[in-house]
Amino acid sequence: MKLMIKLMLFGLVGAVVAPMLIKGPDGRPLMSWQDFFSSPEQGTTSSSKPTSSGGLTTVYKWKDADGQWHFSDKKIEGDNHETLKYNPNANIIQSLAKKEPEQDVKVKAIPKAVESKGPSLTTVPLAEVPELMDQAKQYQSLIDQRNQSLEQFNRSN
């Protein structure tokens, strides 16, 4: 039991210290000791690049008479708005473009199982098994060709 507690404490200390030892893309550690004690208004990470206004961007948020929320970088007249400050470099992961499905893909219907008196071992008729084996061999040869071209590419670089 004592060994488990020691291992858990060692893991916890390792999890806290590891971000301070691991280098980020800019060559600096991912975190510093100040990041543990900084407030959200001071920015999210020390490795983010500061903008001209000290690293934070100001956004104004307000609700109109219809209950619709609005956001703007320009201050509006009146006192019915909220001022938000955030680090624009906090989320640097770009979203992926939505891939459109191919229109001319034809799906082959799956044949029904062969009716027999006992349970069937396949989902296709036994007469179509040789055709499926030929298709599998063609796919395997295609994969082998691609692997050979990748190996040639890796050798040349």
Secondary structure, DSSP 8 states (H G I E B T S, - for coil): -HHHHHHHHHHHHHHHHHHHHSB-TTSSBS--HHHHH--GGG-S-TTS---TTTT-EEEEEEE-TTS-EEEESS--SSS-EEEEEE-TTS------------SS------------SS--S-SS-GGGHHHHHHHHHHHHHHHHHHHHHHHHHHHH-
